[in-house]
């Protein structure tokens, strides 16, 4: 089987998913077009050699509908011969796109594949595709599907995590992200020009460097009202060991909605002859799992655990982890169950601070992981993300 490598990994800055956000005036195609051009310039990639483009996108409606992996290449002027496919495994979609690209290379189907994700949440709002399992309470109950925040509070309730503990996760994320941005650690960021607002966006805009434990403690609970409308009762029926649900998540310790896109160039060793650089990393292992659907956002923990078990590894064998900050409780569970020390987990902050453009987040985390492995001259890393309904995807890479 052919080995798959990462030749490059780039992303846009992440900005607020609001009208005043610095990227709001651009279409998703514009973000991807900027990245495609940057990928060509950085690697001397000839688009004629691209066998496929695979993009994650969680809300495929409006400007993100009609197979944006295909339409974005046409918008960018890339050859019509590139098929393009858009995938949706919720918030892990960006990692799934990378894994699918790697599999195509491994089996010899393609030599070069562009993979990543996009989500413009200020233009295509979450749930604007009207997904009935999330909007029909009776159908959701039959399927055992809950909204992400409810699942996060369930994890906190089952494990006894306090408001102070989940707030501490958020505070550390903000502090680390602010430090990383100030020090220029996010090497994968490509500037994006917004002619409507007359600005060039060069760095992430959601980080709240003035966040404190006191400011986090003042924030209102985000999912208690939903619980009072019947969700708590369903959770308690499903988990009779619980006497009551504990609500601890707020906007401050939850992932921030964002606009952004990311792409990676995945290829075989032979493809290096057609590029201006050697591979940056080797794809070692991939894993998909499904955790308990009612916990919703625990899949990143389950996927990381399964991948390490399959490879005969423990957290001591891995240099760095980029694990999806799908709410503060998810990270607490990650540290507890996988025994991952803070010194190697999300060392430059996570999407609580940086923002969470759903389908793009996984690919963004992969680039952040590779950048930091190179900066520290380390070797191995795992990136993992949760999706709705308990899905989880993990990827292990090794620097070349």
KENU-387984 format. One record per residue (C-alpha): residue in one letter; x negated, y, z; residue number from 0. Coordinates in pm, whole numbers, plus 50000, padded with zeros to 5 digits. Each point is the difference from the previous one (the first is absolute). Layout:
# residues N
+------+-------+-------+-------+-----+
: code :  east : north :    up : pos :
+------+-------+-------+-------+-----+
:    A :     X :     Y :     Z : NUM :
...
+------+-------+-------+-------+-----+
This chain:
# residues 400
+------+-------+-------+-------+-----+
: code :  east : north :    up : pos :
+------+-------+-------+-------+-----+
:    X : 50000 : 50000 : 50000 :   0 :
:    X : 49874 : 50348 : 49908 :   1 :
:    X : 49912 : 50230 : 50289 :   2 :
:    X : 50191 : 50330 : 50026 :   3 :
:    X : 49827 : 50324 : 50098 :   4 :
:    X : 50095 : 50356 : 50087 :   5 :
:    X : 49817 : 50243 : 49773 :   6 :
:    X : 50156 : 50316 : 50134 :   7 :
:    X : 50275 : 50122 : 50234 :   8 :
:    X : 50143 : 50352 : 49991 :   9 :
:    X : 50305 : 50183 : 50127 :  10 :
:    X : 50170 : 50336 : 50010 :  11 :
:    X : 50025 : 50197 : 50321 :  12 :
:    X : 50312 : 49929 : 50205 :  13 :
:    X : 50238 : 50293 : 50045 :  14 :
:    X : 50332 : 50065 : 50172 :  15 :
:    X : 50305 : 49839 : 49844 :  16 :
:    X : 50178 : 50333 : 49991 :  17 :
:    X : 50066 : 50271 : 49745 :  18 :
:    X : 49723 : 50210 : 50153 :  19 :
:    X : 49756 : 49710 : 49971 :  20 :
:    X : 49698 : 50075 : 49783 :  21 :
:    X : 50072 : 49717 : 49753 :  22 :
:    X : 50380 : 50030 : 49989 :  23 :
:    X : 50015 : 50191 : 49670 :  24 :
:    X : 49820 : 49722 : 49812 :  25 :
:    X : 50158 : 49685 : 49865 :  26 :
:    X : 49870 : 49657 : 50103 :  27 :
:    X : 49862 : 49972 : 49646 :  28 :
:    X : 49783 : 50307 : 50060 :  29 :
:    X : 49841 : 49849 : 50310 :  30 :
:    X : 49929 : 49673 : 49822 :  31 :
:    X : 49875 : 50177 : 49689 :  32 :
:    X : 49748 : 50193 : 50211 :  33 :
:    X : 49876 : 49673 : 50150 :  34 :
:    X : 49980 : 49821 : 49665 :  35 :
:    X : 49786 : 50281 : 49860 :  36 :
:    X : 49777 : 49999 : 50309 :  37 :
:    X : 49958 : 49623 : 49972 :  38 :
:    X : 49888 : 50038 : 49640 :  39 :
:    X : 49752 : 50273 : 50088 :  40 :
:    X : 49857 : 49818 : 50303 :  41 :
:    X : 49952 : 49659 : 49837 :  42 :
:    X : 49993 : 50078 : 49626 :  43 :
:    X : 50304 : 49775 : 49970 :  44 :
:    X : 50139 : 49957 : 49651 :  45 :
:    X : 50380 : 49971 : 50045 :  46 :
:    X : 50009 : 49767 : 49700 :  47 :
:    X : 49834 : 49739 : 50222 :  48 :
:    X : 50264 : 50016 : 50274 :  49 :
:    X : 50200 : 49678 : 49994 :  50 :
:    X : 50274 : 50121 : 50231 :  51 :
:    X : 50105 : 50267 : 50250 :  52 :
:    X : 50172 : 49879 : 50317 :  53 :
:    X : 50149 : 50258 : 50235 :  54 :
:    X : 50190 : 49978 : 50326 :  55 :
:    X : 50303 : 50223 : 50040 :  56 :
:    X : 50265 : 49949 : 50267 :  57 :
:    X : 50272 : 50233 : 49871 :  58 :
:    X : 50038 : 49938 : 49630 :  59 :
:    X : 50254 : 50265 : 49914 :  60 :
:    X : 50000 : 50318 : 49792 :  61 :
:    X : 49646 : 50095 : 49903 :  62 :
:    X : 49869 : 49680 : 50158 :  63 :
:    X : 50240 : 49773 : 49809 :  64 :
:    X : 49953 : 49836 : 49660 :  65 :
:    X : 49678 : 49815 : 50094 :  66 :
:    X : 49777 : 50293 : 50094 :  67 :
:    X : 49689 : 49785 : 49955 :  68 :
:    X : 50080 : 49989 : 49629 :  69 :
:    X : 50149 : 50346 : 49953 :  70 :
:    X : 49717 : 50174 : 50189 :  71 :
:    X : 49742 : 49859 : 49759 :  72 :
:    X : 50202 : 50129 : 49705 :  73 :
:    X : 50030 : 50341 : 50167 :  74 :
:    X : 49623 : 50004 : 50050 :  75 :
:    X : 49933 : 49915 : 49636 :  76 :
:    X : 49860 : 49655 : 50070 :  77 :
:    X : 50047 : 49730 : 49735 :  78 :
:    X : 50348 : 49861 : 49951 :  79 :
:    X : 49846 : 49653 : 50005 :  80 :
:    X : 49981 : 50008 : 50383 :  81 :
:    X : 50306 : 49810 : 50134 :  82 :
:    X : 50036 : 50142 : 50351 :  83 :
:    X : 50207 : 49858 : 50284 :  84 :
:    X : 50142 : 50163 : 50315 :  85 :
:    X : 50032 : 49794 : 50316 :  86 :
:    X : 50198 : 50053 : 50319 :  87 :
:    X : 49918 : 49826 : 50323 :  88 :
:    X : 50093 : 50310 : 50191 :  89 :
:    X : 49711 : 50166 : 50185 :  90 :
:    X : 49745 : 49731 : 49916 :  91 :
:    X : 50055 : 50044 : 49625 :  92 :
:    X : 49667 : 50175 : 49940 :  93 :
:    X : 49803 : 49706 : 50142 :  94 :
:    X : 50219 : 49755 : 49813 :  95 :
:    X : 49920 : 50182 : 49677 :  96 :
:    X : 49627 : 49961 : 50071 :  97 :
:    X : 50042 : 49632 : 50081 :  98 :
:    X : 50199 : 49936 : 49683 :  99 :
:    X : 49734 : 50176 : 49795 : 100 :
:    X : 49732 : 49788 : 50166 : 101 :
:    X : 50192 : 49682 : 49923 : 102 :
:    X : 50025 : 50096 : 49633 : 103 :
:    X : 49624 : 50049 : 49988 : 104 :
:    X : 49930 : 49681 : 50196 : 105 :
:    X : 50199 : 49782 : 49764 : 106 :
:    X : 49840 : 50158 : 49694 : 107 :
:    X : 50317 : 50166 : 49876 : 108 :
:    X : 49841 : 50348 : 50000 : 109 :
:    X : 49651 : 50142 : 50041 : 110 :
:    X : 50103 : 50345 : 50125 : 111 :
:    X : 50319 : 50101 : 50181 : 112 :
:    X : 50100 : 50329 : 50159 : 113 :
:    X : 50196 : 49951 : 50323 : 114 :
:    X : 50139 : 50231 : 50265 : 115 :
:    X : 50320 : 50178 : 50087 : 116 :
:    X : 50197 : 50323 : 49998 : 117 :
:    X : 50274 : 50159 : 50207 : 118 :
:    X : 50126 : 50357 : 49969 : 119 :
:    X : 50232 : 50008 : 50299 : 120 :
:    X : 50072 : 50372 : 49963 : 121 :
:    X : 50145 : 49936 : 49653 : 122 :
:    X : 50133 : 49644 : 50032 : 123 :
:    X : 50125 : 49969 : 50356 : 124 :
:    X : 49989 : 49671 : 50186 : 125 :
:    X : 50325 : 49803 : 49948 : 126 :
:    X : 50091 : 50208 : 49694 : 127 :
:    X : 50012 : 49670 : 49809 : 128 :
:    X : 50297 : 49917 : 50227 : 129 :
:    X : 49880 : 49661 : 50127 : 130 :
:    X : 50315 : 49835 : 50135 : 131 :
:    X : 49825 : 49774 : 50257 : 132 :
:    X : 49881 : 50316 : 50178 : 133 :
:    X : 50324 : 50196 : 49961 : 134 :
:    X : 50268 : 49738 : 50062 : 135 :
:    X : 49998 : 49912 : 50371 : 136 :
:    X : 50195 : 49675 : 49957 : 137 :
:    X : 49776 : 49879 : 49720 : 138 :
:    X : 49689 : 50098 : 50195 : 139 :
:    X : 50123 : 49809 : 50305 : 140 :
:    X : 50067 : 49690 : 49789 : 141 :
:    X : 49647 : 50014 : 49858 : 142 :
:    X : 49836 : 50091 : 50330 : 143 :
:    X : 49856 : 50315 : 49847 : 144 :
:    X : 49951 : 50316 : 50202 : 145 :
:    X : 49856 : 50343 : 49937 : 146 :
:    X : 49628 : 50036 : 50069 : 147 :
:    X : 50031 : 50215 : 50312 : 148 :
:    X : 50237 : 49756 : 50165 : 149 :
:    X : 49753 : 49721 : 49939 : 150 :
:    X : 49720 : 50207 : 50151 : 151 :
:    X : 50203 : 50064 : 50315 : 152 :
:    X : 50075 : 49627 : 50015 : 153 :
:    X : 49627 : 49922 : 49998 : 154 :
:    X : 49949 : 50252 : 50280 : 155 :
:    X : 50286 : 49846 : 50199 : 156 :
:    X : 49876 : 49642 : 49961 : 157 :
:    X : 49641 : 50086 : 50093 : 158 :
:    X : 50072 : 50260 : 50265 : 159 :
:    X : 49824 : 50288 : 49824 : 160 :
:    X : 50064 : 50336 : 50161 : 161 :
:    X : 50060 : 50341 : 49845 : 162 :
:    X : 49661 : 50110 : 50131 : 163 :
:    X : 49827 : 49706 : 49828 : 164 :
:    X : 50153 : 50058 : 49658 : 165 :
:    X : 49934 : 50374 : 50032 : 166 :
:    X : 49634 : 49918 : 50074 : 167 :
:    X : 49981 : 49811 : 49669 : 168 :
:    X : 50132 : 50308 : 49820 : 169 :
:    X : 49765 : 50238 : 50178 : 170 :
:    X : 49695 : 49790 : 49914 : 171 :
:    X : 50113 : 49981 : 49638 : 172 :
:    X : 50030 : 50379 : 49979 : 173 :
:    X : 49663 : 50058 : 50165 : 174 :
:    X : 49818 : 49752 : 49779 : 175 :
:    X : 50165 : 50121 : 49679 : 176 :
:    X : 49919 : 50363 : 50081 : 177 :
:    X : 49636 : 49912 : 50069 : 178 :
:    X : 49971 : 49793 : 49681 : 179 :
:    X : 50147 : 50279 : 49787 : 180 :
:    X : 49771 : 50258 : 50159 : 181 :
:    X : 49694 : 49781 : 49941 : 182 :
:    X : 50094 : 49917 : 49640 : 183 :
:    X : 50034 : 49626 : 50055 : 184 :
:    X : 50287 : 49957 : 49753 : 185 :
:    X : 49781 : 49963 : 49692 : 186 :
:    X : 50276 : 49835 : 49796 : 187 :
:    X : 50210 : 50319 : 49985 : 188 :
:    X : 50033 : 50157 : 49655 : 189 :
:    X : 50111 : 50367 : 49985 : 190 :
:    X : 50339 : 50065 : 49840 : 191 :
:    X : 50096 : 50332 : 49839 : 192 :
:    X : 50353 : 50133 : 50050 : 193 :
:    X : 50052 : 50282 : 49748 : 194 :
:    X : 50346 : 50081 : 50137 : 195 :
:    X : 49870 : 50092 : 50344 : 196 :
:    X : 49668 : 50113 : 49852 : 197 :
:    X : 49787 : 49781 : 50220 : 198 :
:    X : 49750 : 49716 : 49985 : 199 :
:    X : 50071 : 49740 : 50265 : 200 :
:    X : 49671 : 49856 : 50120 : 201 :
:    X : 50078 : 49839 : 50335 : 202 :
:    X : 50277 : 49837 : 50205 : 203 :
:    X : 50253 : 50248 : 50134 : 204 :
:    X : 50204 : 49810 : 50259 : 205 :
:    X : 49738 : 49965 : 50273 : 206 :
:    X : 50102 : 50187 : 50315 : 207 :
:    X : 49665 : 50070 : 50164 : 208 :
:    X : 50160 : 50193 : 50288 : 209 :
:    X : 50204 : 49699 : 50114 : 210 :
:    X : 49972 : 49928 : 50372 : 211 :
:    X : 50143 : 49746 : 50241 : 212 :
:    X : 50222 : 50277 : 50133 : 213 :
:    X : 50139 : 50096 : 49659 : 214 :
:    X : 50070 : 49636 : 49914 : 215 :
:    X : 50178 : 49946 : 50333 : 216 :
:    X : 50244 : 50283 : 49919 : 217 :
:    X : 50125 : 49841 : 49677 : 218 :
:    X : 50349 : 49852 : 49986 : 219 :
:    X : 50068 : 49631 : 49952 : 220 :
:    X : 50065 : 49923 : 49634 : 221 :
:    X : 50196 : 49674 : 50007 : 222 :
:    X : 50198 : 50000 : 50324 : 223 :
:    X : 50314 : 50135 : 49831 : 224 :
:    X : 49984 : 49725 : 49738 : 225 :
:    X : 49965 : 49748 : 50279 : 226 :
:    X : 50304 : 50138 : 50182 : 227 :
:    X : 50209 : 49952 : 49686 : 228 :
:    X : 49965 : 49624 : 50016 : 229 :
:    X : 49645 : 49910 : 49904 : 230 :
:    X : 49889 : 49957 : 50363 : 231 :
:    X : 50285 : 49758 : 50064 : 232 :
:    X : 49901 : 49789 : 49700 : 233 :
:    X : 49638 : 49996 : 50118 : 234 :
:    X : 50099 : 49894 : 50352 : 235 :
:    X : 50216 : 49720 : 49862 : 236 :
:    X : 49708 : 49878 : 49789 : 237 :
:    X : 49754 : 50023 : 50291 : 238 :
:    X : 50188 : 49899 : 50317 : 239 :
:    X : 49681 : 50025 : 50207 : 240 :
:    X : 50032 : 50380 : 49970 : 241 :
:    X : 50219 : 50176 : 50254 : 242 :
:    X : 49991 : 50325 : 49806 : 243 :
:    X : 49833 : 50164 : 49703 : 244 :
:    X : 49720 : 50245 : 50072 : 245 :
:    X : 49983 : 50293 : 49760 : 246 :
:    X : 49654 : 50154 : 49980 : 247 :
:    X : 49949 : 50116 : 49641 : 248 :
:    X : 50024 : 50360 : 49887 : 249 :
:    X : 49897 : 50191 : 49691 : 250 :
:    X : 49664 : 50048 : 50171 : 251 :
:    X : 49910 : 49633 : 50036 : 252 :
:    X : 50158 : 49887 : 49672 : 253 :
:    X : 49847 : 50015 : 49650 : 254 :
:    X : 50053 : 50332 : 49827 : 255 :
:    X : 50176 : 50004 : 49662 : 256 :
:    X : 49769 : 50125 : 49726 : 257 :
:    X : 49930 : 50049 : 49631 : 258 :
:    X : 49700 : 49826 : 49846 : 259 :
:    X : 49853 : 49743 : 49765 : 260 :
:    X : 49697 : 49770 : 49987 : 261 :
:    X : 49835 : 49772 : 49744 : 262 :
:    X : 49720 : 49745 : 50002 : 263 :
:    X : 49812 : 49848 : 49709 : 264 :
:    X : 49989 : 49622 : 50039 : 265 :
:    X : 49789 : 49788 : 49767 : 266 :
:    X : 49776 : 49702 : 49941 : 267 :
:    X : 49622 : 50005 : 50031 : 268 :
:    X : 49976 : 49993 : 49621 : 269 :
:    X : 50200 : 50323 : 49982 : 270 :
:    X : 49703 : 50188 : 50146 : 271 :
:    X : 49844 : 50001 : 49654 : 272 :
:    X : 50283 : 50225 : 49883 : 273 :
:    X : 49977 : 50247 : 50289 : 274 :
:    X : 49743 : 50247 : 50130 : 275 :
:    X : 49974 : 49836 : 50343 : 276 :
:    X : 49972 : 49671 : 50181 : 277 :
:    X : 50280 : 49874 : 50226 : 278 :
:    X : 50035 : 50158 : 50343 : 279 :
:    X : 50162 : 49701 : 50171 : 280 :
:    X : 50105 : 49639 : 49953 : 281 :
:    X : 50352 : 49880 : 50071 : 282 :
:    X : 49959 : 49712 : 50246 : 283 :
:    X : 50350 : 49896 : 50104 : 284 :
:    X : 50367 : 50103 : 49977 : 285 :
:    X : 50307 : 49904 : 50199 : 286 :
:    X : 50376 : 50056 : 49999 : 287 :
:    X : 50223 : 49903 : 50293 : 288 :
:    X : 50336 : 50082 : 50152 : 289 :
:    X : 50030 : 50070 : 50369 : 290 :
:    X : 50331 : 49998 : 50188 : 291 :
:    X : 50230 : 50211 : 49781 : 292 :
:    X : 50153 : 50169 : 50306 : 293 :
:    X : 49664 : 50142 : 50108 : 294 :
:    X : 49983 : 50157 : 49654 : 295 :
:    X : 49654 : 50159 : 50024 : 296 :
:    X : 49791 : 49719 : 50151 : 297 :
:    X : 49893 : 49846 : 49669 : 298 :
:    X : 49659 : 50169 : 49994 : 299 :
:    X : 49906 : 49826 : 50325 : 300 :
:    X : 50126 : 49662 : 49882 : 301 :
:    X : 49827 : 50032 : 49661 : 302 :
:    X : 49666 : 50096 : 50157 : 303 :
:    X : 50025 : 49711 : 50246 : 304 :
:    X : 50080 : 49752 : 49721 : 305 :
:    X : 49720 : 50123 : 49775 : 306 :
:    X : 49737 : 49976 : 50273 : 307 :
:    X : 50122 : 49653 : 50104 : 308 :
:    X : 49986 : 49880 : 49640 : 309 :
:    X : 49644 : 50127 : 49967 : 310 :
:    X : 49895 : 49864 : 50341 : 311 :
:    X : 49924 : 50350 : 50131 : 312 :
:    X : 50071 : 50207 : 50308 : 313 :
:    X : 50006 : 50376 : 50040 : 314 :
:    X : 49635 : 49982 : 50109 : 315 :
:    X : 49907 : 49887 : 49647 : 316 :
:    X : 50157 : 50305 : 49833 : 317 :
:    X : 49823 : 50336 : 49999 : 318 :
:    X : 50301 : 50229 : 49947 : 319 :
:    X : 50380 : 49974 : 49985 : 320 :
:    X : 50245 : 50232 : 49828 : 321 :
:    X : 50338 : 49894 : 50138 : 322 :
:    X : 50321 : 50176 : 49906 : 323 :
:    X : 50111 : 50234 : 50278 : 324 :
:    X : 50359 : 49894 : 49957 : 325 :
:    X : 50094 : 50170 : 50329 : 326 :
:    X : 49797 : 50010 : 50319 : 327 :
:    X : 50133 : 49668 : 50131 : 328 :
:    X : 49868 : 49814 : 49696 : 329 :
:    X : 49644 : 50111 : 50073 : 330 :
:    X : 50030 : 49907 : 50366 : 331 :
:    X : 50115 : 49654 : 49898 : 332 :
:    X : 49715 : 49980 : 49749 : 333 :
:    X : 49738 : 50077 : 50263 : 334 :
:    X : 50156 : 49765 : 50252 : 335 :
:    X : 50064 : 49696 : 49782 : 336 :
:    X : 49699 : 50023 : 49769 : 337 :
:    X : 49759 : 50128 : 50265 : 338 :
:    X : 49877 : 50283 : 49779 : 339 :
:    X : 49801 : 50266 : 50179 : 340 :
:    X : 50072 : 50369 : 49941 : 341 :
:    X : 49642 : 50042 : 49878 : 342 :
:    X : 50079 : 49813 : 49677 : 343 :
:    X : 50374 : 50065 : 49951 : 344 :
:    X : 50122 : 50294 : 49789 : 345 :
:    X : 49685 : 50189 : 50087 : 346 :
:    X : 50098 : 50301 : 49787 : 347 :
:    X : 50362 : 50012 : 50108 : 348 :
:    X : 50304 : 49842 : 49842 : 349 :
:    X : 50324 : 50094 : 49834 : 350 :
:    X : 50153 : 50137 : 50321 : 351 :
:    X : 49757 : 50288 : 49950 : 352 :
:    X : 49915 : 49982 : 49631 : 353 :
:    X : 50346 : 49927 : 49862 : 354 :
:    X : 50176 : 49703 : 49847 : 355 :
:    X : 50091 : 50024 : 49630 : 356 :
:    X : 50159 : 49652 : 50013 : 357 :
:    X : 49891 : 49821 : 49682 : 358 :
:    X : 49662 : 50175 : 49989 : 359 :
:    X : 49891 : 49958 : 50364 : 360 :
:    X : 49848 : 49653 : 49968 : 361 :
:    X : 49781 : 50101 : 49708 : 362 :
:    X : 49898 : 50318 : 50183 : 363 :
:    X : 49896 : 49796 : 50305 : 364 :
:    X : 49793 : 49770 : 49780 : 365 :
:    X : 49804 : 50298 : 49868 : 366 :
:    X : 49956 : 50142 : 50349 : 367 :
:    X : 49869 : 49665 : 50120 : 368 :
:    X : 49748 : 49973 : 49716 : 369 :
:    X : 49881 : 50358 : 50052 : 370 :
:    X : 49939 : 49940 : 50369 : 371 :
:    X : 49825 : 49666 : 49948 : 372 :
:    X : 49761 : 50178 : 49765 : 373 :
:    X : 49953 : 50298 : 50231 : 374 :
:    X : 49909 : 49775 : 50292 : 375 :
:    X : 49810 : 49749 : 49785 : 376 :
:    X : 50225 : 49717 : 50119 : 377 :
:    X : 50113 : 49698 : 49805 : 378 :
:    X : 50347 : 49855 : 50060 : 379 :
:    X : 50342 : 50151 : 50050 : 380 :
:    X : 50368 : 49910 : 50009 : 381 :
:    X : 50285 : 50223 : 49892 : 382 :
:    X : 50359 : 49900 : 50081 : 383 :
:    X : 50345 : 50154 : 49982 : 384 :
:    X : 50353 : 49920 : 50111 : 385 :
:    X : 50307 : 50024 : 49785 : 386 :
:    X : 50366 : 49998 : 50093 : 387 :
:    X : 50167 : 49675 : 50108 : 388 :
:    X : 49676 : 49878 : 50161 : 389 :
:    X : 49793 : 49969 : 49684 : 390 :
:    X : 49625 : 50036 : 50032 : 391 :
:    X : 49701 : 50004 : 49764 : 392 :
:    X : 49632 : 49986 : 50079 : 393 :
:    X : 49680 : 50029 : 49794 : 394 :
:    X : 49641 : 49929 : 50100 : 395 :
:    X : 49712 : 50163 : 49815 : 396 :
:    X : 49623 : 49976 : 50020 : 397 :
:    X : 49761 : 50266 : 49878 : 398 :
:    X : 49776 : 49905 : 49713 : 399 :
+------+-------+-------+-------+-----+
